[in-house]
Amino acid sequence: MTIETGDRTVVVTGAAGGIGAAVARRFAAAGAILVLGDLNAVALEELAAELAALTTVHALTCDVSMPAECENLMRTAAEKAGRIDVLVNAAGVWTEGPTEATSEEQWDRIIGVNLKGMFFCCRFAIPELKKTEGCIINVGSEAGITGTPETAVYTASKGGVSLLTKSLAIELAPDLVRCVTVCPGDVMTPMLRGQARDFGGDDPKGYLRQLLASYPQGKKARFITPEEVAELIFFLGSPAAAPITGALISIDFGTSAGYRYD
Ligand SMILES: NC(=O)c1ccc[n+]([C@@H]2O[C@H](COP(=O)([O-])OP(=O)(O)OC[C@H]3O[C@@H](n4cnc5c(N)ncnc54)[C@H](O)[C@@H]3O)[C@@H](O)[C@H]2O)c1
């Protein structure tokens, strides 16, 4: 399928991460101009240098949990690239553990990045997206549509993303601005590797094995790749996806489809 992308400007937050970098590479391969934001300055610079061989790249170190930094990222896009056609909100952080052991600091960090940060990136991109009839693609999660034990803060943040998406889709529809959320299951990225390391006790590989054990594919289960998520996001950001807005699109090997009887 040929999808026109050249001359369009795509803003990606969390661009230095597993999914964000795959998204940036996919849009760069199609010739889109990129505006990349991430908290990790070193990894962001490396990615920007790699992609500069393919397209025009503007990179900005930023903390999306600070609304002023979200505003600055969108202003940079408007001033340096002249427009925003697609905003991909991929910045995110993970925590897990019993709710009764959860601190206010954990709550503030996860909600601050995953939900508040996403909201304010949308908020400051909207005036530009209205000019281009552009779109917002949020990286939500399977955890935004199903509950799991000991992940209440993360699922609260991603559940917020799901309904933020639906409300924005309706609010922005008269301006032909779309808003969708992709809901991945387990994607093999630094986040998932960090989960296994930080929460897998003395058996990080066992942590990952346990995740796969719940997949409907059984012994044939595998993790999703960041490139598979990026391909979906690339399609959703294309004119061919014009009728798709307000949708929560699962990419999870069916793990959110229903209860599995063992
Ligand atoms: N990996 C998975 O299994 C999985 C599954 C479902 C959803 N997700 C979601 O996908 C998105 C991307 O995750 P990933 O797996 O690529 O993780 P990742 O850790 O590889 O990338 C996340 C990126 O976000 C950046 N970031 C963190 N806090 C930030 C902040 N305050 N401001 C700006 N940037 C910040 C990090 O530096 C990192 O580069 C996240 O929203 C995550 O919740 C991931």
The ligand as an SDF file (V2000), in Angstrom:
LIG
                    3D

 44 48  0  0  0  0  0  0  0  0999 V2000
    6.5580   -1.7500   26.0870 N   0  0  0  0  0  0  0  0  0  0  0  0
    5.3330   -2.1820   26.3500 C   0  0  0  0  0  0  0  0  0  0  0  0
    5.1260   -3.3910   26.6260 O   0  0  0  0  0  0  0  0  0  0  0  0
    4.1770   -1.2380   26.2880 C   0  0  0  0  0  0  0  0  0  0  0  0
    2.8860   -1.7960   26.2750 C   0  0  0  0  0  0  0  0  0  0  0  0
    1.7870   -0.9490   26.2020 C   0  0  0  0  0  0  0  0  0  0  0  0
    1.9690    0.4080   26.1630 C   0  0  0  0  0  0  0  0  0  0  0  0
    3.2320    0.9270   26.2030 N   0  0  0  0  0  0  0  0  0  0  0  0
    3.3510    2.3810   26.1670 C   0  0  0  0  0  0  0  0  0  0  0  0
    4.0820    2.7320   25.0230 O   0  0  0  0  0  0  0  0  0  0  0  0
    4.7270    3.9910   25.2530 C   0  0  0  0  0  0  0  0  0  0  0  0
    6.1940    3.8430   24.8770 C   0  0  0  0  0  0  0  0  0  0  0  0
    6.7690    2.8660   25.7110 O   0  0  0  0  0  0  0  0  0  0  0  0
    8.0900    2.0420   25.3340 P   0  0  0  0  0  0  0  0  0  0  0  0
    7.7720    0.6340   25.5770 O   0  0  0  0  0  0  0  0  0  0  0  0
    8.6110    2.5040   24.0460 O   0  0  0  0  0  0  0  0  0  0  0  0
    8.9790    2.5260   26.5520 O   0  0  0  0  0  0  0  0  0  0  0  0
   10.4550    3.1380   26.5780 P   0  0  0  0  0  0  0  0  0  0  0  0
   10.8200    3.2090   28.0180 O   0  0  0  0  0  0  0  0  0  0  0  0
   11.3290    2.3820   25.6610 O   0  0  0  0  0  0  0  0  0  0  0  0
   10.2370    4.5960   25.9900 O   0  0  0  0  0  0  0  0  0  0  0  0
    9.5780    5.6130   26.6960 C   0  0  0  0  0  0  0  0  0  0  0  0
   10.2810    6.9050   26.3890 C   0  0  0  0  0  0  0  0  0  0  0  0
    9.5990    7.9470   27.0940 O   0  0  0  0  0  0  0  0  0  0  0  0
   10.5760    8.8330   27.5880 C   0  0  0  0  0  0  0  0  0  0  0  0
   10.0640    9.5890   28.7160 N   0  0  0  0  0  0  0  0  0  0  0  0
    9.8170    9.1310   29.9740 C   0  0  0  0  0  0  0  0  0  0  0  0
    9.4000   10.1300   30.7510 N   0  0  0  0  0  0  0  0  0  0  0  0
    9.3780   11.2390   29.9850 C   0  0  0  0  0  0  0  0  0  0  0  0
    9.0370   12.5820   30.2300 C   0  0  0  0  0  0  0  0  0  0  0  0
    8.6610   13.0010   31.4460 N   0  0  0  0  0  0  0  0  0  0  0  0
    9.1310   13.4740   29.2070 N   0  0  0  0  0  0  0  0  0  0  0  0
    9.5340   13.0570   27.9890 C   0  0  0  0  0  0  0  0  0  0  0  0
    9.8820   11.8010   27.6980 N   0  0  0  0  0  0  0  0  0  0  0  0
    9.7980   10.8940   28.6880 C   0  0  0  0  0  0  0  0  0  0  0  0
   11.7320    7.9380   27.9960 C   0  0  0  0  0  0  0  0  0  0  0  0
   12.9620    8.6640   28.1070 O   0  0  0  0  0  0  0  0  0  0  0  0
   11.7430    6.9170   26.8850 C   0  0  0  0  0  0  0  0  0  0  0  0
   12.6130    7.2950   25.8360 O   0  0  0  0  0  0  0  0  0  0  0  0
    4.4970    4.3100   26.7400 C   0  0  0  0  0  0  0  0  0  0  0  0
    3.4380    5.2200   26.8470 O   0  0  0  0  0  0  0  0  0  0  0  0
    4.1070    2.9700   27.3210 C   0  0  0  0  0  0  0  0  0  0  0  0
    3.3160    3.1310   28.4650 O   0  0  0  0  0  0  0  0  0  0  0  0
    4.3380    0.1290   26.2520 C   0  0  0  0  0  0  0  0  0  0  0  0
  1  2  1  0
  2  3  2  0
  2  4  1  0
  4  5  1  0
  4 44  2  0
  5  6  2  0
  6  7  1  0
  7  8  2  0
  8  9  1  0
  8 44  1  0
  9 10  1  0
  9 42  1  0
 10 11  1  0
 11 12  1  0
 11 40  1  0
 12 13  1  0
 13 14  1  0
 14 15  2  0
 14 16  1  0
 14 17  1  0
 17 18  1  0
 18 19  2  0
 18 20  1  0
 18 21  1  0
 21 22  1  0
 22 23  1  0
 23 24  1  0
 23 38  1  0
 24 25  1  0
 25 26  1  0
 25 36  1  0
 26 27  1  0
 26 35  1  0
 27 28  2  0
 28 29  1  0
 29 30  1  0
 29 35  2  0
 30 31  1  0
 30 32  2  0
 32 33  1  0
 33 34  2  0
 34 35  1  0
 36 37  1  0
 36 38  1  0
 38 39  1  0
 40 41  1  0
 40 42  1  0
 42 43  1  0
M  CHG  2   8   1  16  -1
M  END
$$$$
